[in-house]
């Protein structure tokens, strides 16, 4: 199977212990699309650095987002960094033009956007996902499964789930699913605990995926489009990975 895009996972220093959990969570989402999974290998780059210039290290992204937060007077008050700056920098990343990829960035910093007190994460379809662990740490406890639910949710947006205009969706900080138990729902209060419990029980008791049938259809359409683009670019007639 050809590699259509790599799923590159990046994180700040001191987060290596999360690496297998990040891979498991993303892998569980890709398990929903078995005919396409082999074309999208998950690669843990960790605390990646390729130099000291723009777009050349995880630290550069974090520091640039912190600088914007300082300029906006937010970092001094809350210690948060700008998710909008992180998104802008990922959009302009020159490496994505030479290496087909989706980037997943995990940060310890609390995130904010204009008009919001905080953000758990943000994604752009067919490009990247950004997720923070900050809101899942209470004292010495880390809500790993709650964090994984949000990571999977954001990655779902990256692969085109809960598309705007589809049945059983709503506009709530972006287009989100309304089907019971699907992790592509959006909780206005940022509380994903119920969805996390449902996800774990559905998997343990019934072997069910974390997303609903409508979102699986969205994903299959998304991956099929990616396959068509890849084949056209490479002059191929065979639809690798697509079941006929």
N, C-alpha and C positions, 0 to 999 in steps of 0.2 A: 504494500500500500504506500502511495507517495505521501510525503508530508505536505499538507496544504498550508497549515500555519502551526507554528509552535505556540504553546501556552507558557509564557515565561513568568515565573513567580519571583517577585522581588520583595525584600523586607529590610527593615532597619537592623542595625547591629543589636546583638543580644536576643534575637528572636529565633535562633536555630531550632530550639525545642519545638516550635510550631510547624516546622517543615513537613513532617509526615502527615500531620493533621490537615494542612493546606492541600497537600496532594490528594489525600483521601476525599476531602470535601469536593474538590473540583472533579475528581474521578467519578464520584457518585453522580454528579450532574451529567458527565459525559456518558455514563452507563445508560442513561435514558435514550441514548442515540447510538446503539451498538454498531450500526452499519457505517457510522462515520468516525467512531472514536479513534481508530488507528491512524487516521489522517491528522490528528491534532494531539501530538505528544505533549505531556505536561513536564516541564523542565524547571527544576528549582535552581534559580540563579542566586538566591539568598541576598546577602548584602553586596550586591554587584557593584563593581567599579571598573571602568575602562579608561580612566584618566581623571583629570581635574577640571575639564572644561564643561561647557553646557551639555546637558543630557548624558553625562558620562559616569554618573554614579547615583546610587540611592540618596546619598547625603546631599548631593546637589539639588535634587528635587525637593527634599525636606527643607533645606536651608532657604531655597528660593520662596517656598510657601510661607516659611516663617517670616522672611523679610517683608512680604506683602502684608502679613498679619500685623507686623510692627508698624508699617506705614499706615494701616487702617486703624491703628490704635487698639487692636483686639488682643494681640499677644500679651501686651503689658497687663491687661485686665484678667484674661482667662487662661493664657498659656496655649490657646488653640492656634492652629495654622489653617491657611486658606485652601480649601478643597478646590476652589475655582482656579487658583494658581496651579495646583497640581494638574488639573484637567487641561488647562491651557498648555502646560509644558509637555504633557503626553501627546496632545494633538499635534504639536510642532516637532516631535521627536524625529530626527532624521534617520535613525536606525530602522524605523518602521517602513521606510521607503526602500530599503535594501534587503531586509530580512522579514518575510511575512510572519506576523506575530500578533498575539494578543498579550497585553501586559497586565499582570495582577500585582498591585502594590499594597502591601500591608504595613501600616504604620502604628507606632505606639502613641502618636500625638492625637489629641482630640481635634476634631475637624469642625469647621463652620463654613457657611455660605451666606451671602447677603440675604437678609430677611429670615434667617433661621438661627436659633440658638446653638444648634449643633447638627452634625451630619454623621450617621453611622457609615455611610459610604456613597459612592457615586460611580456610574458607569456610562460609557458611550458605546453604542452598538458597533460591533465589529472592530473594536479598538482596544479598550482597557476597562479595568475595574479598580477602584481604590476603596479600601476598607480599613477602619481603625479598630484597634482592640480596646481603646480607652474606656468606653462605656460598659465594657463587660468585666471590668475589674472592680471588685468591692472588697476593700481591705486586702487580705492576703488570698482571696478567692478569685479565680478566673472562670467565667462561664464559657467554657470551651464550646459546648454544643450550641449555645445561643449565638456565639460568634460565627460558628460554622454555618448556621442557618442564614445569617446576613451575608456572609461571603458567597454562599451558593445563590442567594437572591440576587446579589449584584452581578455575579457571573451570568446568571440567567438573562439579565438585561443586555450583557455583552453579546450573547448569542441570540438575541432577537425574540425573547419570550414576552408574553403578555402585550402583544402589539396593539397600538392605538387603533380603535375602530373595530376590533375583533369582538365577537360576542363574549359576554361574561368578563368585561374589563370596565375599569373606572379610571377617571382622571383624579389622581391623588398624589401630588408631587411626582408627576409623570404617570404613564399608563401602567396600571397594575391589574392583576387577576382578582376576580371576586369568587372563584370556586372554593368551596370549603376545604381547608387543610392545605391548599397549595401554597408553597413558600413564596410565590410571586405576588402574594397579597402585600399591601402596604398598611402598616399600623401607624395611625396619625401620632400616637404617643411614643413611637419608637420601641414599643414593647413587643418583642417577638417570642416571648416565652411560651405562649399557647401554641404557636406554629412550630416551635422547636419540640414541644411535647408530642404534638400530633405527628410530626415527621419521624421521631424516634419510635413511637408506638406503631405507626403504620408500617415501618420497615421491619421492626422486630416481630410483630404479630402476623403480618400479612405479606411481607416482602414487597411492599408498594414503593414506588419511586417518590421523591420529594416534591414532584410537580404533577399537575393534573393533565388529563388527556388533551385539553385544549392547548396547553403550553407545550406539550410534546409535539403536537401538530405544528405549532409555530416554529419550534426548533428544527423539525425535519424540513420545513420549507426554507428556513434560513440556511441550513447546511447544504441543501440541494442547490440553492443559488450560488453558494460558495464553490460547490463542485463544478457547476457550469462555467463560472468565471475562470476557475483554474484550468479546466479543459480547454476553453477557448484561448487562454493565454499561452498554453503549452501545445496547442495544435493537436489535442487528443479527441478521439471520438468515443472512447470507452468511459463510462461513468463509474469510475472506481468508487466502491463503497456504497453504491446505491442499489437497493434490491428492486428488481423489476417484477 
